[in-house]
Structure formats: structure tokens, C-alpha cells
Amino acid sequence: QVQLVESAGGLVQPGGSLRLSCAASGLIVRIYRMGWYRQAPGKERELVAAITSGGSTTYADSVKGRFTISRDNGKNTVYLQMNSLKAEDTAVYYCNADRKAWGLGDYWGQGTQVTVSS
């Protein structure tokens, strides 16, 4: 059974930092394109960052230079380091395993709330 378990988010002041983790079981993160998405109230879910099996990374324009996605193959975990957080980063963040290249369905984590506010 596949599980993607995200770490707890939390309340962070503007300008602060937070690291999210996504621990996978039943799935090897280095094989698939792993991503972080977010969904703010009243908005559609959007891609924040992704890392391919080859290690290439992609970022939304709104987070470039502030967020970093990484992967620890030994721990089978994907991380999202978020720096210089802004109020507009407030959202529920989801971990995603994109298996389309393998002709398989995606997996999603349960989501974790990140609130940026003073």
C-alpha cells in the first residue's frame, strides 16, 4: 500500500522559513517525478515545485529563489524548503508522486496547512 505522509505545516511569520517533508512507503521516490502542490482557499491546486528521477527541478515563478525541492533517496523522502515566506504562500500543501510516465496513476499525500501571518 502506497502512502505519502507529509510533515506538519504550521503558522509562520512573514519572512520566516519552514521545511516540509514527504515520507513515502510502498513507492520509491527516486523513480518518479515527485512534486509539491498547494491549494489556497477559493483557488485551484497549483504546482509549486517538482523533481524528476534525474534530479531536474521545476518551480512556479512565484516561489523561484525562495523554495527548494530536494530528495533523500536513503530516507525515501522528498523535502520542500520554504524561505522568505509571504502571506500569499498560505495554503494547504500536498505531496504528489507522478507516475504517468509509467502509465500509472498518481498518488497524493493528505495535505498539510501552511499559514503565513504575523
C-alpha positions in Angstrom: 0.0 0.0 0.0 1.4 3.4 -1.0 1.5 6.2 1.5 2.8 9.7 1.2 3.0 11.2 4.7 3.6 14.9 4.9 5.1 16.6 8.0 3.0 19.1 9.9 2.9 22.6 8.5 2.2 25.4 10.8 2.0 29.1 11.4 5.0 31.1 10.3 5.6 34.8 10.3 6.2 36.6 7.0 9.9 36.3 6.1 10.2 33.1 8.0 11.2 29.6 6.9 9.6 26.2 7.1 10.7 22.8 5.8 8.1 20.3 4.7 8.8 16.6 4.3 7.0 13.8 2.4 7.9 10.3 3.6 7.0 7.6 1.1 6.2 4.0 1.7 5.3 1.4 -0.9 6.8 3.7 -3.6 10.4 4.6 -4.4 10.6 8.4 -4.7 13.8 8.4 -6.9 12.0 6.6 -9.7 9.1 9.0 -10.1 8.6 12.7 -10.7 7.8 14.0 -7.2 6.1 17.3 -6.7 4.7 19.7 -4.1 1.4 21.3 -4.9 -0.6 23.8 -3.0 -4.2 25.0 -2.8 -5.3 28.2 -1.3 -8.9 28.9 -0.4 -11.0 29.6 -3.4 -8.2 28.8 -5.8 -7.2 25.8 -7.9 -4.4 23.5 -6.9 -1.1 24.6 -8.4 2.3 23.1 -8.8 4.9 24.6 -6.5 7.9 22.5 -7.3 8.9 19.2 -8.8 11.9 17.0 -9.1 12.4 14.3 -11.7 14.0 10.9 -11.4 17.1 12.5 -12.9 17.2 15.3 -10.4 16.0 18.1 -12.6 13.8 20.6 -10.7 11.0 22.9 -11.7 9.5 25.8 -9.7 6.5 28.0 -10.0 7.5 31.6 -10.9 6.1 32.8 -7.6 8.5 30.7 -5.5 11.7 30.7 -7.6 14.6 31.8 -5.5 12.7 31.2 -2.2 11.7 27.5 -2.3 13.9 24.4 -2.8 12.8 20.9 -3.5 15.1 18.0 -2.7 15.1 14.3 -2.3 16.8 11.9 0.1 16.9 8.5 -1.6 18.1 6.8 1.5 15.2 8.0 3.5 12.8 7.8 0.6 11.7 11.3 1.4 11.1 14.5 -0.5 11.5 17.9 1.1 10.4 21.4 0.4 12.4 24.1 2.0 10.5 27.3 2.1 12.3 30.6 2.8 11.2 34.2 2.8 7.6 33.2 3.2 4.9 35.5 2.3 1.2 35.8 3.2 0.3 34.6 -0.3 2.1 31.3 0.4 -0.6 30.4 2.8 -2.3 27.2 1.5 -2.6 23.5 2.0 0.5 21.8 0.6 0.3 18.4 -1.0 3.0 15.9 -1.9 2.5 14.2 -5.2 4.0 11.1 -6.9 3.5 11.5 -10.7 3.6 8.0 -12.3 2.2 9.0 -15.7 5.4 8.2 -17.4 5.0 4.7 -16.3 1.3 4.6 -17.3 0.2 4.5 -13.7 -1.9 6.7 -11.6 -0.7 9.5 -9.3 -0.6 9.3 -5.5 -1.2 12.3 -3.2 -0.4 13.0 0.4 -3.1 14.1 2.8 -2.1 17.7 2.7 -0.6 20.0 5.4 -1.7 23.5 6.2 0.9 26.3 6.0 -0.2 29.7 7.2 2.0 32.8 6.9 0.8 35.5 9.1 2.0 38.0 11.7 
